[in-house]
Amino acid sequence: MTKLPDTMMAVTQETTGSAAVLRPADVPVPRPGPGEVLIRVAAAGVNRPDVLQRQGLYPPPPGASPILGLEVAGVVVAAGDETAPGIVGQRVCALLSGGGYAQYAVADARHCLPVGPDRDLTQAAAIPETLFTVWHNVFQRGLARDGEVLLVHGGTSGIGTMATMLGKAFGLTVVTTCGSADKCAESRRIGADLSINYREQDFVEEIRTFTRDRGADIVLDMVSGDYVARNLDCLATDGRHVTIAVLGGAAANINMARVMVKRHTLTGSTLRPRSSDFKAELAAEITREVWPLFESGELAPVLDRTFPLAQAGAAHARMEAGEHIGKIVLEVAAEER
């Protein structure tokens, strides 16, 4: 077994604030408990919740590491009791409740997905958070079915690109909204059937035209606020509105009579506070239904840029600038072969 160091480099923050508060520091290497594994991190994904936590707007759930980072990829170097024999030495990517911006991270063994020898760990680190989120919200909560129309706001974000790829892989027609002509072109290149420049076009009218007034069957909404009423305006009868973020404000003013007439379903979720058992069940379904597409290379995450771990602040600044397309990843360590 690999002898573990006592300390590691991690990105920490002494206070909330701008990206400048993120600083590399030496901290103790965590140890896995029952049912957990310790991963030597090769790369860690950067996500919008990381930015919100850094700003003090999204505190970690009880018991989670205060270190940022909700997904990593690397090699399992230690395992606690109640884990499968032979797991040490495996290449994995994992969904975390925190702690990913570090050289070592602890994960629930049930929240790990295997990464084959031909797959790149930097790419693998860009998968778990968006894959778990999109699968649960579009396919489990949104009840997506073959042939339906999915509207995704923020088509070139990490969530947006994952939703586009998964939607197309499972037979959906995918429509996205983006903030520029260039981003619309990228979204179409990734697979969107239609991409709408929301700064220049009314997405409600564009959806109605595209669907011949039928509307979208599912809306994956990251904006909320004033967008909710507009989303419902272009949602088909029996359509499902799924909210996963409230970047435009948590309050919405909607006409409930129209919800009743068109039999709309309004739902949503947050993944991070859900129980370990729930995430384990979600991971098991993803392993069966989706993971073979990534293992075969048929689907791959869209990578924007990579940054060294010590430059996590620069990675956050890029995300906040809103110019990225796909996922931003922190490179932590080269893989040992």
N, C-alpha and C positions, 0 to 999 in steps of 0.2 A: 504494500500500500504506500502511496505517496506520502512522505512526511510533510505535514502541513505547517506553514509558517504561523507565528503567533499574531502578526499584524499584516495588514494589506493597505493598499491605496484605495481610497473611495472618494467620491465627490460629496462634500457635506455643505451645510449652510448654518451659520450661527444665528441668522435672522431671516425673516421673509423680505422680499423685495425684488429688484430687477435681476436680470441674469448675472450681474456682477457679484451677487452674494454667493454664488457657487464657487467652492474652493476645494482643491485636492487636499486630503489629509490622511495621516496614518491612523487606522482604527483597528480594533481586534478582529481577527477572522472569526466569523460566526461558526457555530458547531451545529450539526443537524440533530434534531430530536427524533422521537419515534415517528416513523412514517415519512421522514424528510430526507432529502439528499443535499449534499454540498456540491455546487457546480463551480469549477474553475472557469470563469467567464471569459469567453473570446470576444463577445460583442453584446451590446445592450441597446434595445430600441428606445427611442425618445417619443413620448406621446403627449398630447395636450393636457391630460391630467397631471403630468409631471410639472408643466408650466404653472398650472393652477395651484398645485401644492406649494411650489416655490414662492408663489405670490401670497400664500396664506389663505387661499380661497377653497382649498380642498384637502382638509387634514387627513392623515392616514387613519385607517380604522384601528380600533384597539388591538394591540399586540403586533401590529405591523412595524417593520423597520422604518425609522425616520429617514433613512437614505432613500432618495428618489430611485425610480426604475421599476417598471411593471413587467418587463420581459427580458430574457437573456437567452443566449445560446452558448454552449460550451461542453465541457466534459465533466462527468460526475467523478469526484475524487474521494468522496466519503459518503457513508449512508448510515442513518440511525436504525434502531430496531424497527421491526415490522415493515421492512422494505423487501422487494423481490431479490432473491439471490442473483448475483451477477450484474447488478445494476452499476456497480463501480466500474469505471472505464468506458461507459456508454456515452456517446455523443447525443445531446438532447437540446431542445429548446423548451422553455418553460414560462408559464404564466406565474407572476409573483404578486404578492400584496405590497411589495416594496423591497428595496435593497439591491436593485439591479445595477446602479452606477458604482460598481466596485469590482475588484479583482476576483472575489469569491461571493457567492450568493446562495442562500438557503431556499429551497423550494419544496413544496409538497410533492412527493414522488408521483402522486396521481395526476398532477398538473403538468407533467412533462410529456413531450412528444418526441419520438425517436428521430434522429437526423442521420440519414445514411451516409456512407463514406464518400459518395459522389456529390453530396450537397454541401454548399458553402455555409459556414456557420454565421458569417455576417448577414447573409440573406435570411437564414433561419431566425436570427434575433429580431427580424422585422415582422415576424408572423404572428406570435401568440395573441397579443392584446387585440389587434384588429380582427383576427380570425375568430376568436372566442366571442367578441362583441357582435360581429356581423352575423355569425351563424345563429347565435341565440336570438337576436332581435329581428332579423329578416326571416329566418326559416322556422324558428320555434315560436316566437311571439307573433311575428307577422304572417305566419302560416303560408309562406310563399309556395306557389304551385307552378308547375311547368306551363309556359305560355302567358303568364301574367306580366303586367307592366310595373316596374319598380322605379320610383323617383328617388334619387339620392342627391341631397344637397352637399356641396363641397366635394365635387367629383374628383379633384386631384389631391385631396388629403389622404392620409393613410387609410382612414375608414372608407373614404370614397373609392379609392382604387381597389381596395379589397372587396367592397360591395359590388363593384362593377365586375370584377373577375369572377367572383363566386356566382353572381347572378347569371352571367353568361354561361358559366359551366353547368348550371342547373336549369337552363332553358328559359330564363326570363328575358324580357325585353327591358333594357336598362336605359333610363334617361337621367342625365346629371345636370346640375347647375354649377357654373364656374364664373369667376370674376373677370375674365379677359378672353379675347379671341384665341390667344396662344394656349391658355389652359383648356379651353374648349377643344382645341385641336388635339392636345395631349390626351384628354379624356376619351375622345373618339378613338385615338390610336390604341389606348388601353383596352377598348372594347365597347364603350357606350354607343348605343344605337342613335342617340340624339344627345347633344350637349348644348345647353342654353346659357348664353351670356346674360346673367341676371342684371348686370349694369345697363344693358342696352335693350333687353327684351323682357316682356312680361311672361314669366314662366307659366302662369295659369293659362294664358291664352295659347302659348306654344304647346302645352300638354293637351289642351282640348283639341287643337288642330291636329296634332300628331296622332291622337287616339280617336279622331272623328267624333269628338264630344263624349266619348265613353269615360275617359279619365284614367288615372293610374290606380292600380289595385293596392299598392303599398307605397307609403312615403316613409323613408328613413330620414328623420329630422334631427339635425344637430343645432338648429337655430332657435326654435321655439319662438316665444314672444309674438310679434305681429305676423310671423310666418304661418302660425298654426291656422288661422282663418283662411289664408290664401291656399295653404295645403289642402284644406278640406274642400275648397272651391274646385280643386282639380282632382279630387279623389272620387273614384267610381263608386257606384252603389255597392254596398257590402265591402267597401275598402277599409284598409287598416292603416292607421297613423301611428308610427312607432317613434317615440322621442328618446334619444340617447344623450343629449346635451342641451343646455339652455344658454348658448352663447349670445343670443339676442334678447335674453330676459326670461325669467321664469313664469311670468304671468301672461295669460292669453285671454282674449275676449272673443268668444265664439257663439254662434247661433245654434243652440241645442236642438231647436225644432228641426233644423236641417240635418243634424246628426241622426235624429230619430227617423226622419223620412227616408234618408239614404242608408240607414242601418250601418253607420260607420262605427268602427271600433277604435278607441283611443287608448293606447297603452305605451309602455316605455320601461326602461330598466337602468339600473346602475350595476356594473359587474363587480367592482372592487369589494364592496361590503358583503357580497353574497357568501354563503357558508362554504367551507372547504369541500364538504360533501357535494354541494350543488356543482361547484366547479369541476369536481372529479367526474360527475355524471356527464357534464358538458364535454369534458375532454374525451371521455370514452366514446361519446357519439361522434365527435369530430374525428377521432382516430378511425372509426369504422366508415364514416360517410364521406369525409373530405380529404383526410391526410394522404391517401394514395395519390391524389392529384398533385400534391406538392412533392411527394417522394419520387414520383416519376418525372418531375420537371415540367409536367403539363401546365401547372400554374406556378408562378414565382412572384414574390412581392416586388412592387415598384420601389426602387431605391433612389432617393434624391441625392444625399451626400452623406459621407462618413466623416467623423471627427474623432481625434484621440480622446480618450476618457477625460484627461485633464482639461480639455477644451469644451466641457459640457456647457459652459456658459455661452460660448459661441453657437453651439447647436441650438440652445434655447432661443437665442436672438434670431437665428434663421427661421425657426418655427414661428416666432411672434411676428416676423416681417411678412409672413403669409405668401412668400414666393416659392416655397418648396412644392415639389410634385412627388407624391408618394412618401416614403418613410425616411426619416433621419436616424442614423445609427451611430453609436459610439463604439469605436474599436478599442478593445481593452487589452488583448494579448494575442499574439500569434499562436496558432494551434501547435501543440507538441505532437510530433508523429513518432 
